[in-house]
Amino acid sequence: MLTPEEITDLREYTEMTQIQMAQLFRVRPSEVIAWENGTREPETEQMEKLERLLASQAKKERFKFY
């Protein structure tokens, strides 16, 4: 499970805005903001995708989850 700081670091590492990350995860930008400030945790499926994104160490690419 990623911490709010790790989610923020991951988003910044992948050079995504909060809006871009929200689009990738098909949530509202306010959801990403809540993940990053710790007021809400991503659902299990979203957390798994965050962990996959982290493991891929991808940067400046188009992301697609299947």
Contacts in CASP RR format, 6 or more apart in sequence:
PFRMAT RR
TARGET T0000
AUTHOR 0000-0000-0000
METHOD contacts of the structure
MODEL  1
MLTPEEITDLREYTEMTQIQMAQLFRVRPSEVIAWENGTREPETEQMEKL
ERLLASQAKKERFKFY
1 41 0 8 1.000
1 47 0 8 1.000
2 10 0 8 1.000
2 42 0 8 1.000
2 47 0 8 1.000
2 50 0 8 1.000
2 51 0 8 1.000
2 54 0 8 1.000
4 35 0 8 1.000
4 36 0 8 1.000
4 37 0 8 1.000
4 38 0 8 1.000
6 54 0 8 1.000
7 32 0 8 1.000
7 35 0 8 1.000
7 36 0 8 1.000
7 42 0 8 1.000
7 50 0 8 1.000
8 36 0 8 1.000
10 50 0 8 1.000
10 53 0 8 1.000
10 54 0 8 1.000
11 17 0 8 1.000
11 18 0 8 1.000
11 21 0 8 1.000
11 32 0 8 1.000
11 36 0 8 1.000
13 59 0 8 1.000
14 21 0 8 1.000
14 53 0 8 1.000
14 58 0 8 1.000
14 59 0 8 1.000
14 60 0 8 1.000
14 63 0 8 1.000
15 59 0 8 1.000
15 60 0 8 1.000
16 24 0 8 1.000
18 29 0 8 1.000
18 32 0 8 1.000
18 33 0 8 1.000
18 36 0 8 1.000
19 29 0 8 1.000
21 32 0 8 1.000
22 28 0 8 1.000
22 29 0 8 1.000
22 31 0 8 1.000
22 32 0 8 1.000
24 63 0 8 1.000
24 65 0 8 1.000
25 31 0 8 1.000
25 32 0 8 1.000
25 42 0 8 1.000
25 46 0 8 1.000
25 49 0 8 1.000
25 50 0 8 1.000
27 46 0 8 1.000
31 40 0 8 1.000
34 40 0 8 1.000
35 41 0 8 1.000
35 42 0 8 1.000
41 47 0 8 1.000
42 50 0 8 1.000
49 65 0 8 1.000
52 65 0 8 1.000
53 63 0 8 1.000
END
